[in-house]
Amino acid sequence: MTIPLETERLIFQDWTATDLEPFHALCADPSVMQFVGDGEPWSRARTDQFVATAREMSQTLGFCRWPVIYKPSSAVIGFCGFVPASDGAEIGWRLAKESWGRGLATEAARAVLKHGFETLGFQRIIATVQAPNTASIRVVEKLGMKAESTFQRGGREVILFSISRPN
Ligand SMILES: CC(C)(COP(=O)(O)OP(=O)(O)OC[C@H]1O[C@@H](n2cnc3c(N)ncnc32)[C@H](O)[C@@H]1OP(=O)(O)O)[C@@H](O)C(=O)NCCC(=O)NCCS
């Protein structure tokens, strides 16, 4: 267990039962989900499944897509973390709309990326972002990740970004 991880405004920790309600609220928001998967807001069952998978992954692998807790309110405002990828890990993030535009995704992603390289020992980290998702692409660019290829997923154009472990 290498979590909790902290930044100036955020804490990442294991999922708890009290995270489910506020996390589901943002997963059920169509504007948050516009560029996630098929763009459909999630059902409560889908959110519960996501969290169950993350908990299991945390126990077996020592990483997952962690809940992002905003320190001033102690509330979950989204997730940031990893899933395994063929040659390392894939990083991802999602925040509630009221938290956008304050540098929180960049703050979360920078800490998680560093944790991935320095503590978890990943050699390469990728991100996949739907092409029109300019906010997420900006976050990826600010992390120093480079576009590598594009592909279609579920009829949507996706850009694959990557970054290798610094020497
Ligand atoms: C992507 C997301 C996490 C960004 O969160 P955020 O906290 O607003 O991001 P930040 O405040 O750290 O901003 C990062 C950069 O993106 C820019 N940005 C933010 N929203 C933008 C938008 N709608 N269009 C263009 N640029 C945008 C910011 O200006 C900033 O760049 P700058 O420092 O050069 O000004 C958030 O929009 C989100 O949760 N979206 C829905 C879920 C999602 O799409 N997840 C990613 C799937 S790949």
PDBQT file of the ligand as one rigid body, heavy atoms in Angstrom, charges set to zero:
ROOT
HETATM    1  C1  LIG A 201     -10.260  16.877 -18.420  1.00  0.00    +0.000 C 
HETATM    2  C2  LIG A 201     -10.489  17.472 -17.047  1.00  0.00    +0.000 C 
HETATM    3  C3  LIG A 201     -10.138  16.437 -15.986  1.00  0.00    +0.000 C 
HETATM    4  C4  LIG A 201      -9.642  18.735 -16.896  1.00  0.00    +0.000 C 
HETATM    5  O1  LIG A 201      -9.809  19.205 -15.564  1.00  0.00    +0.000 OA
HETATM    6  P1  LIG A 201      -9.389  20.673 -15.071  1.00  0.00    +0.000 P 
HETATM    7  O2  LIG A 201      -9.160  20.565 -13.603  1.00  0.00    +0.000 OA
HETATM    8  O3  LIG A 201     -10.378  21.654 -15.550  1.00  0.00    +0.000 OA
HETATM    9  O4  LIG A 201      -8.006  20.888 -15.810  1.00  0.00    +0.000 OA
HETATM   10  P2  LIG A 201      -6.942  22.000 -15.404  1.00  0.00    +0.000 P 
HETATM   11  O5  LIG A 201      -7.625  23.116 -14.675  1.00  0.00    +0.000 OA
HETATM   12  O6  LIG A 201      -5.794  21.312 -14.753  1.00  0.00    +0.000 OA
HETATM   13  O7  LIG A 201      -6.536  22.574 -16.827  1.00  0.00    +0.000 OA
HETATM   14  C5  LIG A 201      -5.580  21.984 -17.619  1.00  0.00    +0.000 C 
HETATM   15  C6  LIG A 201      -5.412  22.816 -18.871  1.00  0.00    +0.000 C 
HETATM   16  O8  LIG A 201      -6.528  22.620 -19.741  1.00  0.00    +0.000 OA
HETATM   17  C7  LIG A 201      -7.075  23.871 -20.119  1.00  0.00    +0.000 C 
HETATM   18  N1  LIG A 201      -8.498  23.664 -20.267  1.00  0.00    +0.000 N 
HETATM   19  C8  LIG A 201      -9.381  23.342 -19.314  1.00  0.00    +0.000 A 
HETATM   20  N2  LIG A 201     -10.608  23.224 -19.853  1.00  0.00    +0.000 NA
HETATM   21  C9  LIG A 201     -10.469  23.488 -21.187  1.00  0.00    +0.000 A 
HETATM   22  C10 LIG A 201     -11.370  23.478 -22.278  1.00  0.00    +0.000 A 
HETATM   23  N3  LIG A 201     -12.672  23.197 -22.120  1.00  0.00    +0.000 N 
HETATM   24  N4  LIG A 201     -10.877  23.761 -23.505  1.00  0.00    +0.000 NA
HETATM   25  C11 LIG A 201      -9.553  24.028 -23.691  1.00  0.00    +0.000 A 
HETATM   26  N5  LIG A 201      -8.651  24.022 -22.676  1.00  0.00    +0.000 NA
HETATM   27  C12 LIG A 201      -9.108  23.750 -21.449  1.00  0.00    +0.000 A 
HETATM   28  C13 LIG A 201      -6.718  24.791 -18.978  1.00  0.00    +0.000 C 
HETATM   29  O9  LIG A 201      -6.740  26.145 -19.395  1.00  0.00    +0.000 OA
HETATM   30  C14 LIG A 201      -5.331  24.315 -18.629  1.00  0.00    +0.000 C 
HETATM   31  O10 LIG A 201      -4.365  24.771 -19.538  1.00  0.00    +0.000 OA
HETATM   32  P3  LIG A 201      -3.447  26.070 -19.216  1.00  0.00    +0.000 P 
HETATM   33  O11 LIG A 201      -2.767  25.789 -17.909  1.00  0.00    +0.000 OA
HETATM   34  O12 LIG A 201      -2.538  26.118 -20.376  1.00  0.00    +0.000 OA
HETATM   35  O13 LIG A 201      -4.386  27.221 -19.100  1.00  0.00    +0.000 OA
HETATM   36  C15 LIG A 201     -11.981  17.849 -16.855  1.00  0.00    +0.000 C 
HETATM   37  O14 LIG A 201     -12.342  18.714 -17.898  1.00  0.00    +0.000 OA
HETATM   38  C16 LIG A 201     -12.907  16.652 -16.848  1.00  0.00    +0.000 C 
HETATM   39  O15 LIG A 201     -13.085  15.990 -15.822  1.00  0.00    +0.000 OA
HETATM   40  N6  LIG A 201     -13.548  16.370 -17.987  1.00  0.00    +0.000 N 
HETATM   41  C17 LIG A 201     -14.547  15.314 -18.069  1.00  0.00    +0.000 C 
HETATM   42  C18 LIG A 201     -13.980  13.917 -17.947  1.00  0.00    +0.000 C 
HETATM   43  C19 LIG A 201     -12.948  13.624 -19.002  1.00  0.00    +0.000 C 
HETATM   44  O16 LIG A 201     -13.109  13.982 -20.156  1.00  0.00    +0.000 OA
HETATM   45  N7  LIG A 201     -11.893  12.936 -18.576  1.00  0.00    +0.000 N 
HETATM   46  C20 LIG A 201     -10.787  12.605 -19.440  1.00  0.00    +0.000 C 
HETATM   47  C21 LIG A 201     -11.045  11.457 -20.317  1.00  0.00    +0.000 C 
HETATM   48  S1  LIG A 201      -9.597  11.142 -21.336  1.00  0.00    +0.000 SA
ENDROOT
TORSDOF 0
